[in-house]
Every structure is written in C-alpha cells, then in structure tokens.
Amino acid sequence: MQRTTAFERGRPPARTVTQALATSRPSVFWLDGLHRVDHRPLVGGRAADLVVVGGGYAGLWTAIRAKERDPSRQVVLLEAHEVGWAASGRNGGFCEASLTHGEENGRQRWPDELDQLDRLGRENLDGIEETVRRYGMDVEFERTGQLSVAVEPHQLAWIEADDGFLDRAAVRAEVNSPSYLGGLWSRHDAALVNPGRLALELARVADELGVVIHEHSEVQAIEGGGPVTVTTARGWVKARSVALATNVFRSLLRRNRLLTVPVYDYAIVTEPLEAAQLASIGWSNRQGVADLANQFHYYRLTADNRILFGGYDAIYHYGGKVRAGYEERPASYRRLAEHFFATFPQLDGLRFSHRWAGAIDTCTRFCAFYGLARAGLVAYAAGFTGLGVGATRFAADVMLDLLAGEETARTSLRMVRERPLPFPPEPAAALGIAVTKWSLDRADHNEGRRNAVLRSLDALGLGFDS
C-alpha cells in the first residue's frame, strides 16, 4: 500500500495557499534592486592570454583565480547576457564544502578518494570565505552550517549514527516544525550567501584585478589551434587558451552535448517575518535546511528574515531546451506553497512576495565533470547539478591547472579525470527521466524502498536528482 508523505498529511487549506501566492510576482528576489555595472559588448578584435566563456560563478572564479595566479595575464570574459543572470543569480545561496553532491554520492563513486575530496572541499570553502573577507565582498556570507531534517520515520535510520544527530526535541529547538522527527547539523561544512550579490561582487573583483568583461557577447564559435579564435556576432578574440563555463547552456564542444540536461528548479520567498512569526519557528542559528526525501526541499532565512523555500519539483522539458517560458509554472509554485505551510503551519497568513525558476545543469553523476579539448587549449567544467555555488571555485582551479599542464592534487583525482555517462538522445532521454522521477516519488511514498528501475540505475552509475 502506498503511504502518504508528511507534506500530504499536513496539507493546508486551499485558501491558505491561494491567498499566500496571490500577491507574489514573477521576479528573482536576489536580483531585485541590485546596482549593476554595465560591461559593453565585444566589438571588433583583440588579443588575450585567456578567454573565459560564461559570466556565472564558474567563469567569474576562473577569471579571478587566473589573475591571482598571474596578475600580468590578459584575461577576457565573454557573457551572452548579463553577469549572474542565470543559475548563479537564481539559486538558494547554499555554499557547501562538498564537491561530490554529498558524502553518499562520493562514497559510491570514488570511495578511495573520499577523504581527499572532503579535505579539498573544506579547503575550497575556507578559500571562498577568505576571498570574501580579503576583498571586502558584500555578499551576506554566513557560515551557519546546514541542518538535514528527517520528516519520515524511515529517514531517521540514515542519520541516527552520525555525529551531530539531533533527536526530535533537539531539532525542533533549532527550527520548530511539527514535521521534524530528527536532524543532522553539519556545523562547519556549509555557508549561506546572497547569490545575486555574490555574482556581482565577483564581477567587481574581476574588474579591479584587470579582467575585461564583455556582456551581451554570445560566443558563436571557437576555431584554430594556437592561438584560438573565439568569435561573437560583432567581434573576436585571439587567445592562447579558453575556459568554457557555459554550464546548462548548449556546449560549444560537440563531445559534451549529451553529458548534461537542463532541469528546472522552482523557488518562492516570503515577505519579511514579523518578530512574533520568527519567534514561533525559532531558527536563531540561521542554518540552511534541507529535508531527506528523494524529492527534497531546501530553505533558509534571508538577511531581512524572509524564508526562501525551493526544490522538490525538477522539471525536464522534451528536447532539453532552456526557455524563459518554462519559468512560470503555477502547479510547481502552488505545490511549494502547500509544502511550506505543511512544514510551518504556525505561519498561516504569511504571503509570498517573489516566485521564480532556473535551469540546473544536471549530469548523470550529480557533480561537475572536467576536461580538455583542442589539443589542450580549451578546458571545460559543467554538470554541477545544483551544487555549484561552492564547487565552481574548485572547478576554476581545475580548469587552470589543466590548461597549465600541471599535475596537482586536483588533476590527479579520478573524479576529475573521469567523465560521466551521457544521457541518451530523445525520445529516450525524456522517457528515462520521467520513469526515474516517478520511481523516486514512489520511493518517497514507500519508506524509501527503491524499485527495480532505481536499483538498475544505481548499478549502472546513472541517476537523477531533484
């Protein structure tokens, strides 16, 4: 018999959800009101030592780390739209130490490297914190850790033996939700940031270090082999090397076009909580929170004490397109609102101010992959699968190591040397993703038991994550 989940058992009245969403607007909360520095499009030709393609976190970190390694290096960054407008400005702002999308995923794939990957991940997060401090970056950085919460009895077995386990009373003393049965507080391996501010502050630092940024300069082709010519609609750059940080968007390298698919993630954010509302949930330690379901939710407080609530739905559209029209999906926003009030029924009457979506570059191993092309002149990193806020800085260093031909602690990793299995072409991709999502939902309704589909994917090293 299929069981109900905590979110179904605690479903709020329909009017609560309707009223809460009635005044929300389709706008990315993190990007509202930010002062942007305009970077002119590339017009005409120029030369550079390094061209970085992509103005999200991965591209910006690559440009900054390149200049920090060699301040005399001429670095040009090309962005098709505006810095931070895509996933880098739309995520939940969870900046984690994990480079492998969690310990379990890393242990299954690279058990012999897990200790080293954990160490490198913590060093990477420390490096982000140090960079924020050194450059005076106004990004609302809070190293408060992350609380993983069990909302079903079977989920307790997954965390009870771990250091940092909190029983029901202890976890509700941290964040008061009647749905919580227990939790695990990872105190030092995660931080929170304001994603929009982080993108624009990285761009500011890059500008100050001498990186030349061109927005509205979509790259159309990469040609040649020493130097490489990178062309846009109105200009070109001849460069010694190129770093590709295009993530969810169609790869400029044919070999990588089946290695990622775009999966849409949805989020809502409340109005600022009043003092009594905040007191009713506690949350004085301001951790990021995620539940332990296959289709999980992530949520956190903002600097002005709103609650951002996202996740659960992971929507793939046939053909793997990235389109603005996919962002307005009423069913997903309504489901999130239902689950929000199932989690915090004491906040009945609170309204949501913003709703938005963004596309995640999902790959079959759940974490970024790396490599070289064009006789070692072009490096790439992609496939962060929703955990790129921290991992993009590590990816930047990997790409720079690879372009330099250096064997480092990073480039010697099997995790870096291996590529994920590709997704099949359509219609097999859409069918496979749909069946996998159905199976994950069924597992959440069946005490976590994985059916034959999920067990087969586990054996093959394939997967899908919400």
C-alpha positions in Angstrom: 0.0 0.0 0.0 1.3 3.4 -0.9 1.8 5.7 2.1 1.3 9.4 2.3 4.2 11.8 3.0 4.4 14.4 5.7 3.6 17.1 3.1 0.4 15.3 2.1 -0.6 14.6 5.7 -0.1 18.2 6.7 -1.6 19.8 3.5 -3.1 23.2 4.3 -6.5 24.5 3.2 -6.6 25.6 -0.4 -7.5 29.1 0.5 -4.3 29.4 2.6 -2.2 28.7 -0.5 -4.2 30.8 -2.8 -4.0 33.9 -0.6 -0.3 33.4 0.1 0.5 33.4 -3.6 -2.0 36.0 -4.7 0.4 39.0 -4.5 3.6 37.2 -5.5 5.3 38.4 -8.6 7.5 36.5 -11.1 10.8 38.0 -10.2 14.1 36.8 -8.9 14.3 38.1 -5.3 18.1 38.0 -5.3 18.4 40.2 -8.3 15.8 42.8 -7.3 17.3 46.3 -6.9 20.9 45.4 -7.3 23.1 48.0 -8.9 24.8 46.6 -12.0 27.9 47.9 -13.7 27.4 47.7 -17.4 30.0 45.9 -19.4 30.0 46.8 -23.1 29.6 44.1 -25.8 32.6 42.9 -27.6 33.0 44.9 -30.9 36.0 44.3 -33.2 39.0 42.2 -32.5 41.5 41.9 -29.6 44.1 39.5 -28.2 44.2 37.8 -24.8 46.1 35.1 -22.9 42.9 33.5 -21.7 39.3 33.8 -22.8 36.6 32.7 -20.3 33.2 31.9 -21.8 30.4 32.4 -19.3 29.7 35.1 -16.7 28.3 32.9 -13.9 30.2 31.7 -10.9 32.4 29.3 -12.7 33.5 31.8 -15.3 34.0 34.7 -12.8 36.0 32.5 -10.4 38.2 31.3 -13.3 38.9 34.9 -14.3 39.7 35.9 -10.8 41.9 32.9 -10.0 43.8 33.3 -13.3 44.6 36.9 -12.3 45.6 35.9 -8.8 48.0 33.3 -10.2 49.5 35.7 -12.7 48.5 39.4 -12.5 50.1 40.1 -15.8 47.9 37.6 -17.7 45.4 39.2 -20.1 42.0 37.8 -19.3 38.8 38.5 -21.3 35.4 37.2 -20.1 32.5 36.9 -22.6 28.9 36.6 -21.3 26.0 36.1 -23.6 23.5 38.1 -21.5 24.4 39.8 -18.1 26.7 38.6 -15.4 24.9 36.3 -12.9 21.5 36.4 -14.7 21.1 32.6 -14.9 21.6 29.9 -12.3 24.2 32.0 -10.4 21.7 34.6 -9.5 18.7 32.3 -9.0 19.8 29.6 -6.6 19.1 29.2 -2.9 22.5 30.5 -1.8 23.7 27.3 -0.2 27.5 27.3 -0.4 28.7 23.8 0.6 32.1 22.2 1.0 31.0 19.0 -0.8 32.5 18.6 -4.3 30.5 15.3 -4.9 26.9 16.3 -4.1 27.1 14.8 -0.7 29.1 12.1 1.0 26.9 9.2 -0.2 27.3 10.1 -3.8 31.1 10.5 -3.4 31.4 7.2 -1.5 29.5 5.3 -4.1 31.7 6.6 -7.0 35.1 7.3 -5.6 35.4 5.6 -2.2 39.2 5.6 -2.3 39.3 9.4 -2.8 36.6 10.4 -0.4 38.9 11.6 2.4 40.9 13.7 -0.1 37.8 15.1 -1.7 36.4 16.0 1.7 39.7 17.8 2.6 39.8 19.7 -0.8 36.2 20.6 -0.4 36.7 22.1 3.1 39.8 24.0 1.8 37.8 25.3 -1.1 35.0 26.6 1.3 37.7 28.1 3.5 39.1 29.8 0.4 35.8 31.3 -0.5 35.4 32.7 3.0 38.9 34.1 2.9 38.3 35.7 -0.5 35.1 37.3 0.7 37.0 38.8 3.6 40.1 39.9 1.7 38.2 41.8 -1.0 35.5 43.1 1.3 32.8 41.4 -0.7 29.2 42.4 0.4 27.6 39.0 -0.1 25.8 38.3 3.2 28.2 35.4 3.9 27.0 33.3 7.0 28.9 30.1 7.9 26.0 28.7 9.9 26.1 25.2 8.6 23.3 23.0 7.2 20.5 21.1 9.0 19.3 17.9 7.3 15.9 17.0 8.7 14.1 13.7 8.7 10.4 14.1 8.1 9.5 10.4 7.8 10.4 7.6 10.3 12.5 5.6 7.8 14.8 8.7 7.2 15.9 8.6 10.9 17.9 5.4 10.2 20.0 7.3 7.7 21.3 9.8 10.2 21.0 8.4 13.8 24.6 7.1 13.9 26.2 10.3 12.7 28.0 12.9 14.8 25.7 15.9 15.1 22.5 13.9 15.2 19.6 15.8 16.9 16.5 14.0 18.2 13.0 15.3 17.7 13.2 17.7 20.7 16.7 18.9 19.8 16.0 19.6 16.1 12.7 21.4 16.9 14.7 23.6 19.4 16.7 24.7 16.4 13.9 25.1 13.9 10.3 24.5 15.1 8.4 22.4 12.6 5.9 19.7 13.7 7.0 17.6 10.7 10.6 17.2 12.0 11.4 13.8 13.6 15.2 14.3 13.9 18.0 16.1 12.2 21.7 16.3 11.5 23.5 19.6 11.9 26.7 19.9 9.8 28.0 22.9 11.5 31.1 23.9 9.5 30.7 22.4 6.0 28.2 24.9 4.6 27.6 28.6 4.4 24.8 30.9 3.1 25.3 33.7 0.7 23.2 36.1 -1.3 23.6 34.6 -4.8 22.9 37.8 -6.7 25.3 39.9 -4.6 28.0 37.1 -4.9 27.8 37.2 -8.7 28.1 41.0 -8.9 30.8 41.2 -6.3 32.8 38.6 -8.1 32.5 40.7 -11.2 33.6 43.8 -9.2 36.7 41.9 -8.0 37.4 40.7 -11.5 37.1 44.3 -12.9 39.5 45.5 -10.2 42.0 42.8 -11.0 42.1 43.9 -14.6 39.8 41.3 -16.2 38.0 42.7 -19.3 34.3 41.7 -19.2 32.0 41.9 -22.2 28.3 41.3 -21.7 25.8 40.7 -24.4 28.6 38.9 -26.3 27.4 35.4 -27.1 30.2 33.1 -28.4 29.3 31.6 -31.7 32.4 29.5 -32.5 35.9 28.5 -31.3 38.3 27.9 -34.1 42.0 27.4 -34.7 44.7 25.7 -32.7 47.3 28.1 -31.2 46.1 30.8 -30.9 42.5 30.0 -30.6 39.9 32.4 -32.1 36.7 33.0 -30.2 34.1 34.8 -32.2 30.9 36.6 -31.3 28.3 38.3 -33.5 30.3 41.6 -33.5 33.8 40.7 -32.6 36.6 38.2 -31.9 39.4 37.4 -29.5 42.6 35.6 -30.3 43.8 33.8 -27.2 46.4 31.3 -26.1 43.7 29.3 -24.2 40.0 29.2 -23.4 38.0 28.1 -20.4 34.4 27.1 -21.0 31.9 27.8 -18.2 28.6 27.6 -20.0 27.1 25.0 -17.7 23.4 24.4 -18.6 23.6 26.0 -22.0 24.4 24.1 -25.2 28.1 23.2 -25.1 30.4 24.7 -27.7 32.1 21.3 -27.7 30.1 18.6 -29.6 31.6 15.9 -27.3 29.8 17.3 -24.3 26.3 17.9 -25.7 24.8 14.7 -24.2 26.5 15.0 -20.9 24.1 17.5 -19.3 20.4 18.2 -19.4 18.6 21.3 -18.2 16.2 20.6 -15.3 14.0 23.4 -14.0 14.0 24.2 -10.2 11.4 26.4 -8.6 11.5 28.7 -5.6 9.3 31.1 -3.6 10.2 33.6 -1.0 8.0 35.1 1.8 7.5 38.7 3.0 9.8 39.5 5.9 8.7 37.7 9.1 7.4 39.8 12.0 9.0 39.2 15.4 6.2 37.0 16.6 6.3 34.9 13.4 10.0 34.4 13.7 9.8 33.5 17.4 7.2 30.8 16.5 9.8 28.9 14.5 13.0 29.8 16.4 15.8 29.4 13.9 18.2 31.6 15.9 21.2 29.9 14.5 20.1 30.6 10.9 21.2 27.3 9.4 20.3 26.3 5.9 17.8 23.5 5.9 17.0 20.5 3.6 14.8 17.5 4.2 16.0 14.0 3.4 13.4 12.9 0.8 14.5 11.9 -2.7 12.4 14.9 -3.9 13.7 17.3 -1.3 13.1 20.9 -0.3 15.8 23.4 0.6 15.1 26.5 2.6 16.8 29.3 4.5 16.4 32.8 6.1 17.4 35.8 4.1 19.2 38.8 5.6 15.9 40.5 6.2 14.3 37.4 7.7 12.2 36.2 4.8 12.1 32.4 4.1 13.2 31.1 0.8 11.6 27.7 0.0 12.6 25.8 -3.1 13.2 22.4 -4.6 11.0 19.3 -4.8 9.9 19.6 -8.4 12.6 19.0 -11.0 11.0 19.6 -14.4 12.6 18.4 -17.7 11.2 19.6 -21.0 11.4 17.4 -24.1 14.3 18.3 -26.2 16.4 19.8 -23.4 15.7 23.4 -24.2 16.3 26.4 -21.9 13.5 28.9 -22.3 12.1 31.7 -20.3 8.6 30.4 -20.8 9.3 27.4 -18.7 9.8 29.5 -15.6 6.2 30.4 -14.9 4.7 27.1 -13.8 1.7 27.6 -11.4 1.4 24.0 -10.3 5.0 24.0 -9.0 4.6 27.2 -7.1 1.3 26.0 -5.6 2.9 22.7 -4.6 5.8 24.6 -2.9 3.4 26.8 -1.0 1.4 23.7 0.2 4.6 22.1 1.4 5.8 25.3 3.1 2.6 25.5 5.2 2.8 21.8 5.9 6.2 22.5 7.3 5.3 25.7 9.2 1.5 25.7 9.9 2.1 28.3 12.5 2.8 30.8 9.7 -0.7 30.6 8.2 -1.4 34.1 6.8 2.1 34.8 5.6 2.3 35.8 2.0 4.9 35.2 -0.7 6.5 38.2 -2.4 8.5 36.5 -5.2 8.5 33.4 -7.3 11.0 32.3 -9.9 12.7 29.4 -11.6 16.1 28.5 -13.1 17.6 25.7 -15.1 20.1 23.3 -13.4 22.9 21.6 -15.5 22.2 18.0 -14.4 24.6 15.2 -15.2 24.5 11.5 -14.5 27.0 11.6 -11.7 25.4 14.5 -9.9 28.6 16.6 -9.7 30.8 18.5 -12.0 33.0 17.0 -14.7 36.1 18.4 -16.2 38.4 18.0 -19.2 40.5 19.4 -22.1 39.8 19.7 -25.8 41.5 21.2 -28.9 45.0 19.8 -28.1 44.9 21.1 -24.5 44.0 24.7 -25.4 40.4 24.5 -24.2 39.3 23.5 -20.7 35.8 22.9 -19.5 33.7 22.3 -16.4 30.0 21.6 -16.3 27.3 19.4 -14.7 27.2 20.9 -11.2 23.6 19.6 -10.7 22.5 22.3 -8.3 25.6 22.3 -6.0 27.7 24.8 -7.8 27.8 27.8 -5.5 30.9 26.5 -3.8 32.2 23.9 -6.3 32.6 26.4 -9.1 35.7 27.9 -7.4 37.2 24.4 -7.2 36.3 23.9 -10.9 38.1 27.2 -11.8 41.3 25.9 -10.3 40.9 22.6 -12.0 40.5 24.2 -15.4 43.5 26.5 -14.8 45.6 23.5 -13.7 44.6 21.6 -16.8 45.4 24.5 -19.1 48.8 24.9 -17.5 49.5 21.2 -18.0 50.1 20.8 -14.2 49.6 17.6 -12.3 48.2 18.8 -9.0 46.2 17.3 -6.1 43.1 18.3 -8.1 44.0 17.0 -11.5 45.3 13.7 -10.2 41.8 12.8 -8.9 39.8 10.1 -10.7 36.8 12.3 -10.0 38.5 14.9 -12.3 39.9 12.5 -14.9 36.6 10.5 -15.4 33.6 11.7 -17.5 30.0 10.9 -16.7 27.9 8.6 -18.8 25.9 10.5 -21.3 22.1 10.9 -21.4 20.5 9.1 -24.4 19.1 11.2 -27.2 15.4 11.9 -27.5 12.9 10.4 -27.0 14.8 8.1 -24.7 16.0 10.9 -22.5 12.5 12.3 -21.8 11.1 8.8 -21.1 14.1 7.8 -18.9 13.9 10.9 -16.8 10.1 10.6 -16.4 10.3 7.0 -15.3 13.1 7.8 -12.9 11.2 10.7 -11.4 8.1 8.5 -10.9 10.3 5.9 -9.2 11.8 8.5 -6.8 8.4 9.7 -5.9 7.2 6.1 -5.3 10.2 5.5 -3.1 9.3 8.6 -1.0 5.8 7.1 -0.6 7.2 3.6 0.2 9.6 4.2 3.2 12.5 4.9 0.9 12.4 1.5 -0.8 14.0 1.7 -4.2 12.3 -0.2 -7.1 14.0 -2.2 -9.9 14.4 1.0 -12.0 16.4 2.8 -9.3 18.4 -0.3 -8.4 19.4 -0.7 -12.0 20.4 2.9 -12.3 22.4 2.6 -9.1 24.3 -0.4 -10.6 25.0 1.5 -13.9 26.2 4.6 -12.2 23.3 6.7 -13.6 20.9 8.8 -11.7 18.6 11.7 -11.4 18.2 14.2 -8.6 15.6 16.8 -7.7 
